[in-house]
Amino acid sequence: MLEEIHIENLGVISTAQVELRGGLTAITGETGAGKTMVLTGLSLLMGAKADPATVRSGADRAVVEGRISQINSTVSEMVDDAGGILDDDQALIVSRSVASAGRSRTFLGGRSVPQQVLSDVARELVTIHGQSEQMRLRTPSKQREALDEFAGVDHEHLLVSYRELWNARSAAEAKLEELSRAAADRARESELLRIGLAEVERIDPQEHEDEQLAAESQRLSNVEQLRAAAQEAHTVLNGEEFSEGEFAANVIGLLDQAHRALGASASHDPELQAIAEKIQESSFALSDAATELAQYLDLLDSDPARLEFVEQRRSDLASLTRTYGETIDDVLAWASNAGLRLLDLEDDSSNIERLADEVAALTVQLEELAGKITAGRATAATHLSEAVTAELAGLAMKGAHISVDMEQSEELGPWGRDSVTMLLTPHPGAPARPLGKGASGGELSRVMLALEVTLATASTSGARGVPTMIFDEVDAGVGGQAAIEIGKRLARLARTFQVIVVTHLPQVAAFADQQLVVAKGTSRSQDADGELVTQSGLRVVTGSERVSELARMLSGQTESASALEHAKELLHMASVRS
């Protein structure tokens, strides 16, 4: 329940603070006094978009603060999630600051939060019904929402389940469409991968094979040059005949001779001994090298057939590296990845079948739920039509009739297959026309009120109302007995909820448990010019002040004896009828 509201520098309101009560509160005042700004302040507290143009002329910012009590667990959890806290009395403090130039700020339970967070919380606390709400009531989607709300909690659970299935099917359909659209591309990619893998499999490259074959090719291509070099080196080491009539120096023999020369004497000097050992080690090493050269020469044969095979093999491997990588190791890595990719592409084909089956199964479930939703709406439509029609009779629209037309489409939609249209027959013999086309402003105001009262109080309604309801100009275009009936309905609604109504009709205001008056005045500005500035205030009127305000609303005069008497009669009538 909204307990208190404080407004500063909002439109014509310089400062206003008032405590609100449960039951029905009427906000009245002369045209232009600032009733709209009071409603604007309430809207800001409920998360409405801030407009810098509403900041009072000459002020830097407007501030609206509210205190809301009797917070339920849902709201408490939402506030806690946003980082806010409740005060010591478990009430919620909400504040909006609107800068004349710059950004507005929103505070929830002492914590700065985004505007949307406050809006989400406010939906659990307050509903505001004004001209914009009446316009929305003209749309079939809003009429369907009202019917679904009336149908109750079990119906709401069906809608939630349906929506979850709808989202799941939409996601599956999107994926199926994506896969199906890319099927040709996947087929081409699969074919190219298969061709490449078949080529790699045919050639069957081995790790580092390209490097090994390159080395073998070098050897086979230069076999005579290699033989001559090895033979010359071997001759030098072993002292064999180097050329006709000449012998090369025997390097190994010379090393042995040097070692023997140092032999006995080396034992007398460690340094010389070390040198002798190095000479001996060199002799051993060169002897091994000579043996290896001899073996190399024995194995080094010219093999044109092998060279041809090596070159052909290198050519085959080169055809792979030109396409799939710089080295054979790159080719092998590509083949491994290509095999995995081919499996994925084949899985996509099976995924298409799986997704198609999933979409079909979800459609069957949606069809079943849609049937139950349609049945629930049909039952609710009958009860809603009867209840709202009964309310309209009490709102000076006797003979008017509300009916709910439901048309089913062949295709399922996000909320089932039903298109809901509320039809108004304003009087017997008149054609039933959609609310969006056939209702006047006054009729639409009363239909909206009748619908709200029905949602909140009808025995067949399963609607879950919020604690506070605010009505703006719900009495537009009506007067006389219809105005009295609107007051009665608001008073009846206020037995269950806190109801705040902005009204210009004394017949409505008379039913209020509390009446607030927005009064306009002027004062001198504080600047050097000292110009007159319009400002408004908000105050509670009781007793004779309330009678005077009702008299003003009746006749425009607060001192008229007949108007004062009429005002007293209204208050007495309201107290008896409510």
Secondary structure, 3 states (H helix, E strand, C coil): CEEEEEEEEECCEEEEEEECCCCEEEEEECCCCCHHHHHHHHHHHCCCCCCHHHECCCCCEEEEEEEECCCCHHHHHHHHHCCCCCCCCCCEEEEEEEECCCCCEEEECCEECCHHHHHHHHCCCEEEECHHHHHHHCCHHHHHHHHHHHHCHHHHHHHHHHHHHHHHHHHHHHHHHHHHHCHHHHHHHHHHHHHHHHHHHHHCCCCCHHHHHHHHHHHHHCHHHHHHHHHHHHHHHHCCEEECCEECCCHHHHHHHHHHHHHHHHCCCHHHHHHHHHHHHHHHHHHHHHHHHHHHHHHCCCCHHHHHHHHHHHHHHHHHHHHHCCCHHHHHHHHHHHHHHHHHHHHHHHHHHHHHHHHHHHHHHHHHHHHHHHHHHHHHHHHHHHHHHHHHHHCCCCCCEEEEEEEEEEEEECCEEEEEEEEEECCCCCCCEEHHHHCCHHHHHHHHHHHHHHHHHCCCCCCCCCCEEEEECCCCCCCHHHHHHHHHHHHHHCCCCEEEEECCCHHHHCCCCEEEEEEEEEEECCCCCCCEEEEEEEEEECHHHHHHHHHHHHHCCCCCHHHHHHHHHHHHHHHHHC
